[in-house]
Amino acid sequence: MSLYQKLQIPAACEVDKTIYKKMFYDNADLSKTDKALFSDVIDKVTWLYCLKTECINIQPYRDEVREYQELEVLEVALTAEKGLRRIAKIIMRAIPYPMLLIFRLEERAQVWAAHQRFNLSDSEKVTLDEFVSTDWQAADSPLWDALALPKMRFTNFYALYSDWVDAISIHNAHFIMHHCEELTGEQARQLLAKQQATEAKIAALRAELKKETQFNRKVEINMEIKRLERGYTDGDPKVDI
């Protein structure tokens, strides 16, 4: 079974059309560097699925912050692993619908997602909320079952997409941090954010250690690094769950 079959998206939602790079060159206001990145790294962009009310029994959503009329699933076949965050940002801004963006490199895949909201300064653009993304996943990864459509809420497209974002966050907390307790998506994102902050602090301390000449200060820095590493290994930083 392919990973897309595991998502269990109805055949009525299938599009399977190529989105040519020229569309992004013409409409995404790309710099020369961005165009070079697209040319060097992207083999093909495919619009796999479009989830909309005409195809699936889910209602649109709108409030004062965002409007979700439909959801997209896109695949980007890559020739190299380079600039993926930048590519994700360009594609999600150029196609103003919330999406699961799936990068494929040989037999591996990454999933990227980000909520969208209105851009207050330009109604023609969208603002992306914080990205969530996975490491490279094999076709037999439990992630694909976690993202299966029947497990999501069908209340409206915002609820469904929020469940996709939560599923990615929870997957990351379990498989990157080896966290075994039951988590909500928000709790998982808190854990991951604190982990990233701890890793950044450790990296800064190591850089400081290389420059430090005072023995006593070197000892203090080493102790602080060890303390942070112990907390990380033991499952810290803590969040209320």
LOPAKE-427611 format. One record per residue (C-alpha): residue number from 1; residue in one letter; x, y, z. Coordinates in steps of 0.25 Angstrom, whole numbers, plus 5000, padded with zeros to 4 digits. Example, Ala and Ser with C-alpha at 12.3 -4.5 7.8 and 13.67 -1.06 7.14 Angstrom:
# residues 2
<site nr="1" rest="A" X="5049" Y="4982" Z="5031"/>
<site nr="2" rest="S" X="5055" Y="4996" Z="5029"/>
END
This chain:
# residues 241
<site nr="1" rest="M" X="5000" Y="5000" Z="5000"/>
<site nr="2" rest="S" X="5006" Y="5014" Z="4996"/>
<site nr="3" rest="L" X="5007" Y="5025" Z="5006"/>
<site nr="4" rest="Y" X="4995" Y="5032" Z="4999"/>
<site nr="5" rest="Q" X="4986" Y="5020" Z="5000"/>
<site nr="6" rest="K" X="4989" Y="5021" Z="5015"/>
<site nr="7" rest="L" X="4984" Y="5035" Z="5016"/>
<site nr="8" rest="Q" X="4970" Y="5029" Z="5011"/>
<site nr="9" rest="I" X="4966" Y="5042" Z="5003"/>
<site nr="10" rest="P" X="4954" Y="5039" Z="4995"/>
<site nr="11" rest="A" X="4956" Y="5037" Z="4980"/>
<site nr="12" rest="A" X="4946" Y="5048" Z="4977"/>
<site nr="13" rest="C" X="4957" Y="5058" Z="4983"/>
<site nr="14" rest="E" X="4968" Y="5053" Z="4974"/>
<site nr="15" rest="V" X="4974" Y="5064" Z="4964"/>
<site nr="16" rest="D" X="4987" Y="5058" Z="4960"/>
<site nr="17" rest="K" X="4992" Y="5070" Z="4951"/>
<site nr="18" rest="T" X="5006" Y="5076" Z="4950"/>
<site nr="19" rest="I" X="5008" Y="5090" Z="4955"/>
<site nr="20" rest="Y" X="5019" Y="5095" Z="4946"/>
<site nr="21" rest="K" X="5030" Y="5103" Z="4952"/>
<site nr="22" rest="K" X="5027" Y="5115" Z="4942"/>
<site nr="23" rest="M" X="5014" Y="5117" Z="4951"/>
<site nr="24" rest="F" X="5023" Y="5120" Z="4963"/>
<site nr="25" rest="Y" X="5033" Y="5129" Z="4954"/>
<site nr="26" rest="D" X="5021" Y="5137" Z="4949"/>
<site nr="27" rest="N" X="5013" Y="5139" Z="4962"/>
<site nr="28" rest="A" X="5022" Y="5137" Z="4974"/>
<site nr="29" rest="D" X="5031" Y="5149" Z="4972"/>
<site nr="30" rest="L" X="5043" Y="5140" Z="4973"/>
<site nr="31" rest="S" X="5057" Y="5145" Z="4974"/>
<site nr="32" rest="K" X="5068" Y="5140" Z="4965"/>
<site nr="33" rest="T" X="5073" Y="5132" Z="4977"/>
<site nr="34" rest="D" X="5059" Y="5126" Z="4979"/>
<site nr="35" rest="K" X="5058" Y="5123" Z="4964"/>
<site nr="36" rest="A" X="5071" Y="5116" Z="4964"/>
<site nr="37" rest="L" X="5067" Y="5108" Z="4977"/>
<site nr="38" rest="F" X="5054" Y="5103" Z="4969"/>
<site nr="39" rest="S" X="5062" Y="5100" Z="4957"/>
<site nr="40" rest="D" X="5073" Y="5092" Z="4964"/>
<site nr="41" rest="V" X="5065" Y="5085" Z="4975"/>
<site nr="42" rest="I" X="5051" Y="5082" Z="4969"/>
<site nr="43" rest="D" X="5048" Y="5072" Z="4959"/>
<site nr="44" rest="K" X="5033" Y="5072" Z="4959"/>
<site nr="45" rest="V" X="5021" Y="5078" Z="4967"/>
<site nr="46" rest="T" X="5008" Y="5070" Z="4966"/>
<site nr="47" rest="W" X="4995" Y="5075" Z="4971"/>
<site nr="48" rest="L" X="4990" Y="5061" Z="4977"/>
<site nr="49" rest="Y" X="4977" Y="5064" Z="4984"/>
<site nr="50" rest="C" X="4967" Y="5076" Z="4986"/>
<site nr="51" rest="L" X="4958" Y="5074" Z="4998"/>
<site nr="52" rest="K" X="4946" Y="5083" Z="4996"/>
<site nr="53" rest="T" X="4931" Y="5082" Z="5000"/>
<site nr="54" rest="E" X="4927" Y="5077" Z="4986"/>
<site nr="55" rest="C" X="4936" Y="5065" Z="4987"/>
<site nr="56" rest="I" X="4935" Y="5062" Z="5002"/>
<site nr="57" rest="N" X="4925" Y="5065" Z="5013"/>
<site nr="58" rest="I" X="4932" Y="5075" Z="5020"/>
<site nr="59" rest="Q" X="4928" Y="5090" Z="5022"/>
<site nr="60" rest="P" X="4937" Y="5102" Z="5019"/>
<site nr="61" rest="Y" X="4941" Y="5110" Z="5031"/>
<site nr="62" rest="R" X="4942" Y="5125" Z="5033"/>
<site nr="63" rest="D" X="4945" Y="5135" Z="5044"/>
<site nr="64" rest="E" X="4951" Y="5148" Z="5046"/>
<site nr="65" rest="V" X="4965" Y="5142" Z="5045"/>
<site nr="66" rest="R" X="4965" Y="5132" Z="5034"/>
<site nr="67" rest="E" X="4956" Y="5125" Z="5023"/>
<site nr="68" rest="Y" X="4958" Y="5111" Z="5019"/>
<site nr="69" rest="Q" X="4949" Y="5108" Z="5007"/>
<site nr="70" rest="E" X="4957" Y="5095" Z="5003"/>
<site nr="71" rest="L" X="4970" Y="5088" Z="5006"/>
<site nr="72" rest="E" X="4981" Y="5083" Z="4997"/>
<site nr="73" rest="V" X="4991" Y="5072" Z="4997"/>
<site nr="74" rest="L" X="5003" Y="5074" Z="4988"/>
<site nr="75" rest="E" X="5015" Y="5066" Z="4985"/>
<site nr="76" rest="V" X="5029" Y="5072" Z="4982"/>
<site nr="77" rest="A" X="5038" Y="5062" Z="4976"/>
<site nr="78" rest="L" X="5053" Y="5066" Z="4979"/>
<site nr="79" rest="T" X="5066" Y="5064" Z="4973"/>
<site nr="80" rest="A" X="5074" Y="5069" Z="4985"/>
<site nr="81" rest="E" X="5071" Y="5072" Z="5000"/>
<site nr="82" rest="K" X="5073" Y="5087" Z="5000"/>
<site nr="83" rest="G" X="5066" Y="5099" Z="5004"/>
<site nr="84" rest="L" X="5053" Y="5092" Z="5008"/>
<site nr="85" rest="R" X="5048" Y="5102" Z="5018"/>
<site nr="86" rest="R" X="5049" Y="5113" Z="5007"/>
<site nr="87" rest="I" X="5042" Y="5104" Z="4997"/>
<site nr="88" rest="A" X="5031" Y="5101" Z="5006"/>
<site nr="89" rest="K" X="5029" Y="5116" Z="5009"/>
<site nr="90" rest="I" X="5029" Y="5120" Z="4995"/>
<site nr="91" rest="I" X="5019" Y="5109" Z="4991"/>
<site nr="92" rest="M" X="5009" Y="5111" Z="5002"/>
<site nr="93" rest="R" X="5009" Y="5126" Z="5000"/>
<site nr="94" rest="A" X="5007" Y="5125" Z="4985"/>
<site nr="95" rest="I" X="4995" Y="5115" Z="4986"/>
<site nr="96" rest="P" X="4987" Y="5122" Z="4997"/>
<site nr="97" rest="Y" X="4980" Y="5109" Z="5002"/>
<site nr="98" rest="P" X="4984" Y="5101" Z="5014"/>
<site nr="99" rest="M" X="4992" Y="5089" Z="5010"/>
<site nr="100" rest="L" X="4999" Y="5076" Z="5013"/>
<site nr="101" rest="L" X="5012" Y="5078" Z="5006"/>
<site nr="102" rest="I" X="5020" Y="5065" Z="5003"/>
<site nr="103" rest="F" X="5034" Y="5066" Z="4999"/>
<site nr="104" rest="R" X="5039" Y="5053" Z="4992"/>
<site nr="105" rest="L" X="5053" Y="5049" Z="4991"/>
<site nr="106" rest="E" X="5055" Y="5035" Z="4985"/>
<site nr="107" rest="E" X="5047" Y="5026" Z="4995"/>
<site nr="108" rest="R" X="5046" Y="5036" Z="5006"/>
<site nr="109" rest="A" X="5036" Y="5047" Z="5009"/>
<site nr="110" rest="Q" X="5035" Y="5059" Z="5018"/>
<site nr="111" rest="V" X="5022" Y="5065" Z="5022"/>
<site nr="112" rest="W" X="5020" Y="5080" Z="5024"/>
<site nr="113" rest="A" X="5008" Y="5088" Z="5029"/>
<site nr="114" rest="A" X="5005" Y="5102" Z="5034"/>
<site nr="115" rest="H" X="4992" Y="5109" Z="5037"/>
<site nr="116" rest="Q" X="4989" Y="5122" Z="5029"/>
<site nr="117" rest="R" X="4982" Y="5135" Z="5033"/>
<site nr="118" rest="F" X="4978" Y="5148" Z="5026"/>
<site nr="119" rest="N" X="4990" Y="5157" Z="5023"/>
<site nr="120" rest="L" X="4985" Y="5170" Z="5029"/>
<site nr="121" rest="S" X="4993" Y="5179" Z="5020"/>
<site nr="122" rest="D" X="4990" Y="5172" Z="5007"/>
<site nr="123" rest="S" X="4977" Y="5164" Z="5005"/>
<site nr="124" rest="E" X="4983" Y="5157" Z="4993"/>
<site nr="125" rest="K" X="4993" Y="5150" Z="5002"/>
<site nr="126" rest="V" X="4993" Y="5140" Z="5013"/>
<site nr="127" rest="T" X="5001" Y="5140" Z="5026"/>
<site nr="128" rest="L" X="5007" Y="5126" Z="5030"/>
<site nr="129" rest="D" X="5006" Y="5122" Z="5044"/>
<site nr="130" rest="E" X="5018" Y="5114" Z="5050"/>
<site nr="131" rest="F" X="5022" Y="5102" Z="5041"/>
<site nr="132" rest="V" X="5021" Y="5088" Z="5046"/>
<site nr="133" rest="S" X="5029" Y="5077" Z="5038"/>
<site nr="134" rest="T" X="5035" Y="5063" Z="5040"/>
<site nr="135" rest="D" X="5048" Y="5057" Z="5038"/>
<site nr="136" rest="W" X="5049" Y="5048" Z="5026"/>
<site nr="137" rest="Q" X="5039" Y="5036" Z="5027"/>
<site nr="138" rest="A" X="5039" Y="5023" Z="5020"/>
<site nr="139" rest="A" X="5026" Y="5017" Z="5013"/>
<site nr="140" rest="D" X="5024" Y="5008" Z="5026"/>
<site nr="141" rest="S" X="5025" Y="5020" Z="5036"/>
<site nr="142" rest="P" X="5013" Y="5021" Z="5046"/>
<site nr="143" rest="L" X="5012" Y="5035" Z="5042"/>
<site nr="144" rest="W" X="5003" Y="5032" Z="5030"/>
<site nr="145" rest="D" X="4993" Y="5024" Z="5038"/>
<site nr="146" rest="A" X="4993" Y="5036" Z="5048"/>
<site nr="147" rest="L" X="4989" Y="5045" Z="5037"/>
<site nr="148" rest="A" X="4978" Y="5036" Z="5031"/>
<site nr="149" rest="L" X="4966" Y="5044" Z="5028"/>
<site nr="150" rest="P" X="4956" Y="5036" Z="5035"/>
<site nr="151" rest="K" X="4963" Y="5039" Z="5048"/>
<site nr="152" rest="M" X="4961" Y="5054" Z="5046"/>
<site nr="153" rest="R" X="4949" Y="5062" Z="5050"/>
<site nr="154" rest="F" X="4940" Y="5065" Z="5039"/>
<site nr="155" rest="T" X="4933" Y="5077" Z="5046"/>
<site nr="156" rest="N" X="4940" Y="5087" Z="5036"/>
<site nr="157" rest="F" X="4952" Y="5089" Z="5028"/>
<site nr="158" rest="Y" X="4959" Y="5097" Z="5039"/>
<site nr="159" rest="A" X="4956" Y="5085" Z="5049"/>
<site nr="160" rest="L" X="4962" Y="5075" Z="5040"/>
<site nr="161" rest="Y" X="4974" Y="5083" Z="5036"/>
<site nr="162" rest="S" X="4977" Y="5086" Z="5051"/>
<site nr="163" rest="D" X="4976" Y="5071" Z="5054"/>
<site nr="164" rest="W" X="4986" Y="5068" Z="5043"/>
<site nr="165" rest="V" X="4996" Y="5079" Z="5049"/>
<site nr="166" rest="D" X="4994" Y="5072" Z="5063"/>
<site nr="167" rest="A" X="4996" Y="5058" Z="5057"/>
<site nr="168" rest="I" X="5010" Y="5063" Z="5051"/>
<site nr="169" rest="S" X="5013" Y="5070" Z="5065"/>
<site nr="170" rest="I" X="5010" Y="5058" Z="5073"/>
<site nr="171" rest="H" X="5018" Y="5049" Z="5063"/>
<site nr="172" rest="N" X="5030" Y="5058" Z="5065"/>
<site nr="173" rest="A" X="5029" Y="5058" Z="5080"/>
<site nr="174" rest="H" X="5028" Y="5043" Z="5081"/>
<site nr="175" rest="F" X="5039" Y="5039" Z="5070"/>
<site nr="176" rest="I" X="5049" Y="5051" Z="5072"/>
<site nr="177" rest="M" X="5048" Y="5052" Z="5087"/>
<site nr="178" rest="H" X="5044" Y="5038" Z="5090"/>
<site nr="179" rest="H" X="5032" Y="5044" Z="5098"/>
<site nr="180" rest="C" X="5023" Y="5032" Z="5102"/>
<site nr="181" rest="E" X="5011" Y="5040" Z="5109"/>
<site nr="182" rest="E" X="4999" Y="5043" Z="5103"/>
<site nr="183" rest="L" X="4999" Y="5058" Z="5097"/>
<site nr="184" rest="T" X="4990" Y="5068" Z="5091"/>
<site nr="185" rest="G" X="4996" Y="5075" Z="5078"/>
<site nr="186" rest="E" X="4998" Y="5087" Z="5087"/>
<site nr="187" rest="Q" X="5006" Y="5080" Z="5097"/>
<site nr="188" rest="A" X="5014" Y="5073" Z="5087"/>
<site nr="189" rest="R" X="5018" Y="5087" Z="5081"/>
<site nr="190" rest="Q" X="5022" Y="5092" Z="5094"/>
<site nr="191" rest="L" X="5031" Y="5081" Z="5097"/>
<site nr="192" rest="L" X="5037" Y="5082" Z="5083"/>
<site nr="193" rest="A" X="5039" Y="5097" Z="5085"/>
<site nr="194" rest="K" X="5046" Y="5095" Z="5098"/>
<site nr="195" rest="Q" X="5055" Y="5084" Z="5093"/>
<site nr="196" rest="Q" X="5059" Y="5094" Z="5082"/>
<site nr="197" rest="A" X="5062" Y="5105" Z="5091"/>
<site nr="198" rest="T" X="5070" Y="5096" Z="5100"/>
<site nr="199" rest="E" X="5078" Y="5091" Z="5088"/>
<site nr="200" rest="A" X="5080" Y="5105" Z="5084"/>
<site nr="201" rest="K" X="5085" Y="5109" Z="5098"/>
<site nr="202" rest="I" X="5095" Y="5097" Z="5098"/>
<site nr="203" rest="A" X="5100" Y="5101" Z="5084"/>
<site nr="204" rest="A" X="5102" Y="5115" Z="5089"/>
<site nr="205" rest="L" X="5110" Y="5110" Z="5102"/>
<site nr="206" rest="R" X="5119" Y="5101" Z="5094"/>
<site nr="207" rest="A" X="5122" Y="5113" Z="5085"/>
<site nr="208" rest="E" X="5125" Y="5121" Z="5097"/>
<site nr="209" rest="L" X="5134" Y="5110" Z="5103"/>
<site nr="210" rest="K" X="5143" Y="5110" Z="5091"/>
<site nr="211" rest="K" X="5146" Y="5125" Z="5093"/>
<site nr="212" rest="E" X="5147" Y="5125" Z="5108"/>
<site nr="213" rest="T" X="5161" Y="5126" Z="5114"/>
<site nr="214" rest="Q" X="5158" Y="5126" Z="5129"/>
<site nr="215" rest="F" X="5158" Y="5112" Z="5135"/>
<site nr="216" rest="N" X="5148" Y="5115" Z="5145"/>
<site nr="217" rest="R" X="5138" Y="5120" Z="5135"/>
<site nr="218" rest="K" X="5141" Y="5108" Z="5126"/>
<site nr="219" rest="V" X="5137" Y="5099" Z="5138"/>
<site nr="220" rest="E" X="5124" Y="5107" Z="5140"/>
<site nr="221" rest="I" X="5120" Y="5106" Z="5125"/>
<site nr="222" rest="N" X="5123" Y="5091" Z="5125"/>
<site nr="223" rest="M" X="5114" Y="5089" Z="5137"/>
<site nr="224" rest="E" X="5103" Y="5097" Z="5131"/>
<site nr="225" rest="I" X="5104" Y="5089" Z="5118"/>
<site nr="226" rest="K" X="5104" Y="5075" Z="5125"/>
<site nr="227" rest="R" X="5092" Y="5080" Z="5133"/>
<site nr="228" rest="L" X="5084" Y="5084" Z="5121"/>
<site nr="229" rest="E" X="5088" Y="5071" Z="5114"/>
<site nr="230" rest="R" X="5083" Y="5063" Z="5126"/>
<site nr="231" rest="G" X="5070" Y="5070" Z="5126"/>
<site nr="232" rest="Y" X="5068" Y="5067" Z="5111"/>
<site nr="233" rest="T" X="5072" Y="5052" Z="5113"/>
<site nr="234" rest="D" X="5063" Y="5051" Z="5125"/>
<site nr="235" rest="G" X="5051" Y="5056" Z="5117"/>
<site nr="236" rest="D" X="5052" Y="5071" Z="5121"/>
<site nr="237" rest="P" X="5048" Y="5082" Z="5118"/>
<site nr="238" rest="K" X="5035" Y="5079" Z="5125"/>
<site nr="239" rest="V" X="5021" Y="5084" Z="5121"/>
<site nr="240" rest="D" X="5008" Y="5082" Z="5128"/>
<site nr="241" rest="I" X="5000" Y="5070" Z="5122"/>
END
